[in-house]
Amino acid sequence: SRNTVSYSEDKAFYDVLKKLKKKPNDPDLRQQGIDFFNQAVKLHQDRISAYRTSSELNRYDKILAEYNTLQRISEDVRTSSIYREVSAINYFTVTEAVKEEAAAAYYNAGLEYMDRSGRESARQAYDMFRKSQQYVSGYKDASVMMKQAYENSIVNIVINPPQNNSFYSGWNNNDFRTMYLDEQLARDLGGPYASGIAARFY
């Protein structure tokens, strides 16, 4: 389900919209519906303008939530008797443009993290490229960059064979068991495909 936001102006509009279904030609209700529609649209557009002044990357989620709500309001008024008296816009094109803009912003942030050294920067880069892909699937080479960032964030841990075998001295097949203990330990830890931890075990 798409992310939306709602304000009291939206509720006032929807309350009148319900009443208009029963009395589609009531002049007072029609005027209220037009006024509340315009107020709700203006409030969402004002919020979008405010978010546009932010430099935070998460502004795109907020902007898209506002556009999603505007789209919903525009779609819902289409079945109303006041439809021809309001400006109900289809926000699909502008929403897609915002997604493209967001994908570019996160992608560029990922590139900036890739220029820095350290595993933490690589993890941040991975998150940025992943977010870019969430906005626009297949954006540029984000999937390739994700893999590269992931590889840069991984620690490869090699488990050497145990040197002190005294713990196993009472076991049968002692040589056989200790020979494969390191391999078993690496497997138990997830081996090269370990998940939930930024490490691979060999």
N, C-alpha and C positions, 0 to 999 in steps of 0.2 A: 504494500500500500504506500502511496506517495506521502511524503511528509508535508503536513499543512499546519497552519497556525490559525487561531480564531480569537477575535476580540468581541467586546460587547456590541460594537457596531454591526458585526456579522450576525449576532444573535437577533438584534433588533430587525435587521433586514429579513432574516429567515422567519421570524414571527409574523411579520406582515405578509410575507410570501404565502404562508399557510392560510392566512385569512383571505387573501386574494383568490385562492382556489375556490373558496365558497362564495365570495362576492367579487368576481373579476371586474365588474364595472363600477364598483363603489368609488366615487371620485376622491374621497378623503383617503381611503386605503391606497388608491393608485398613487396619489401624491406622496404619501408616506413611503411607499415602496420605492419610488424614484429617488426620494431624498436619502433614504437609508442605503440604497444601492450606491449612490454617489459618495456618501460618507465612508462607507466600507472600502470602496475602491481607492479613495483618496488616502485613507489611513494606511493601507497596504503599500501604496505607491510611495508614501512619505517614509515608511519603514525601509523600503528598498533604497531610497535615496540616502538615508542615514547609514545603512550598512555599506553603501558604496564608498563612503568616506573612510571606512576602516581599512587598515592594512593587514588585518588578521586573515589568515587563509580560511578559517571557518566561516567567514562572512558569506561564502558561496552557498553553504547549506542553508543559512538563514534567508538569503535572497531567493533561493529556489523554493523554499517553503512558502514564502510570500507569493511568488508567482503561481505556485500550485493552487493556493487558496483563491487567488484572483481567477484562475482558470475554472475552478469549481463554481465560484459565484457566477461567472459569465455563463457557464453551462446550465446552471439551475434557473437563471432568469429567463432563459430561452423558452421555457414552457409556460411562462407567465404572461398575463394580459398586458404588462407594461414593457414587454420586450422591445417594441418598436420605439419606445420613448427613452430608452437608456442606451449607452454605448457599451455593448457587450463585446469585448475583444477576445479573439483567440490568441492565447499567449504561447502557443506551441513553439513558434519560430524563435521568439525571444528567449524562451526557456532553454531551447537547444543551444542557442548562442552563449548563454551563461554557462552551460555545462562544458562547452568547448573552451571557454575562457578559464573555467576552473581547472580543467584537465591540463591546460598550458601552464597555469600558475603552479600547480602541484608538481608537474613534470620539471619545471625550471628549478623549483625548490629542491627536488631530488638531485638534479645536476650539481647544485651548490653543495649539498651534503657529500656527494661523491668526490668533490674536489678536496674535501677535508680528510685528514687521516684518522684512523681509529675505528674500532668495531662499532662503537656507539653511533658514529656518523653514518656508517654503512647501514645500520639498522634504521636510522631515521630516513636515509635515502630510500630504503626498501619500502617504508610506510608511505613516503611521498609518491613513489611510482605506482604503488598499489592503489592509492587514493585517486590518482590520475586516471587509472584504468576503470575505476568505479564510475567516474563521470562520463568518460567516453571509452567504450570498449575498443581495444586495439589502437589506442592513441600512440602515434609515432612508433618508437621502438621501446615503449615503457615496459613491455613484458621482458624484453632482453635486458634492459637496465635493472629490472627487478631481480633477475637471476644473478646478474653481476654483483649487485649490492648484497644479495643474500650470501653469495660465495665469500664476499669480503667480510661479512659479519660472523662467519663460522670459524670456530676454533677446532683444529684437527688434533685429537689426542690419541697418541699411540701408547698402547699398554704393552710393556715389556714382560717377558716371562718372569715369574717370581724367582728370586734368588735364594730365599731361605725356605727349604722344603720341610723343616722340622715339624710343622703343624700337621703335615700329612704322613708322618713317619709310620703311624699305626695302620694306615690304609693299605689294602691290597691294590695291586696294579698301580703302585705309587708313581712310577715313571710315566705311565700312560696318562694318569689324571693330571699331573702337573704340566705335562706337555701341552695339554689342551685347555688348561685353566684360563690362560690369558685370552684365548679365542672365545671361550664361553662367557667370560666377563664382558668382553667387547660386545658380544651378541646381546647379553642381558641389558646392557646400557643403550641398546638400540642400534649399535653399529654405525655404518655410514649414513643410515636413514633415521637417526634419532630425531624424535619430534618433541616439541615442548621445551627444548633447550638448544642454545646456539652452539652446539658442538657435535662433532662426529667422532665415533670411537672405532679404533682399529687395533 
